[in-house]
Amino acid sequence: MSRNLSIQELNNRFKEFFLLEGFNYIEPPLVVNSDIYFETSGEQIRKDMFSVSSAQGTEMCLRPDLTIPTCQTFLKDNQHFDQAKLCYSGPIFRSGDVNNSIELNQSGIEILSTNMIKEDNYQEEVDIINLAIKTLNNINKVNFDINLGDISIFIEFLDCLDLPQRWKDRLKRHFFRRDYFESLLKRIELGIGFNETRKEDVLKKHLGIKVDISDSDLKERLMNINAIEFGERSIEDIINRLNVKSENIISSEKGVEIVRVIRSFLNINCELEQLPNLISNFAKEEDEHQFDNVIQMASNFSKKIKLGIGNTDINFKTDFGHSIEYYDGIMFEIEDRDNQSNKLLVGGRYDSLLNNLGLDNRASAIGFAVNNNNI
């Protein structure tokens, strides 16, 4: 049984299995530049990193995961090829896992491509999940549950909300930083923007102008106020900026309602085949047509994944809560059914990570890692 295998034996078993599946084995560097983890990884990884400063002042760290150094290795060599199936087995270094163990161990695979246009058929996602299941079955692990999420569905949901774009962008950018994400929701509840009351205060109190004045009349009045120093900004710019700010208002009442809708969406937790119906029911309770794109996206996602995976039970969460910030599509984890806090394997799609590492072209990147210490 797998629980009798040592870490080294697991490393060898996984390596042999991945090689048979057509992957090329690499050994990513143990020490890497810390900056990329500060920019792309989750708060927990950043807290658990072991970092030191080099003689040149560059902050370096013992690798806290293997995905990023694997991608860096791929990009260094991709002048010779534009796609690769890479695998690895080896230590990572974090302070906060498995009874504060410093050295942990992972075995995993990454499928990386450049100059690739990704289609919405989810075939790579299906293949990677099936391979993850097969990987665990290969060491006689069969008693587990699969949890699934997709950050792109949440992003599509945000795009449907009546919320200023800059606030949508903030919520997207900080979704994985949950404390800060919560603080953003609380700020929305309090009301945001430059409201009509503030606009009226500026025009009436400071300039002696009625708030219902037309833009043309406002321009004429401003041109006659010699005491105002406009600097390099034109009067038209000032008027446009004032109008834009007043249009971006979210009142406290409206903010509370928007946050309620966001929290309601993030509470969806169901079997994958139930996802389209739950999203449809959610939309009917809110605004039946506002979320049509989300319904279509969730339906396509559920259908393609379920069809490709077969009879395997899969649970879907809109609030997947993954701790790795560089995931930008599907995210999944396989946990021990007898101990749900025991994550056997984690993975997902992270196309944008290759671009953050310096790639200019379109990219496709997806993979997973087995937590060998939890086997």
ABEGO torsion letter per residue (X at the ends): XAAABBAAAAAAAAAAAAAAAGBBBBBBBABBBAAAAAAABBAAAAAABBBBBBAAGBBBBBBABAAAAAAAAAAAAAAABABBBBBBBEBBBBAABGGGBABBBBBBBBBBBBGBBBBAAGAAAAAAAAAAAAAAAAAGBABBBBBBBBAAAAAAAAAABBBBAAAAAAAAAAAABAAAAAAAAAAAAAEBEBBAAAAAAAAAAAAGBBAABBAAAAAAAAAABAABBAEABBAAAAAAAAAAAAAABBBAAAAAAAAAAAAAAAABBBBAAAAAAAAAAAAAABBAAAAAAAAAAAAAAAAAAAAAAEABBBBBBABAGBABAABABBBBBBBBAABAABBABBBEBBAAAAAAAGBABBBBBBBBBBBAAAX
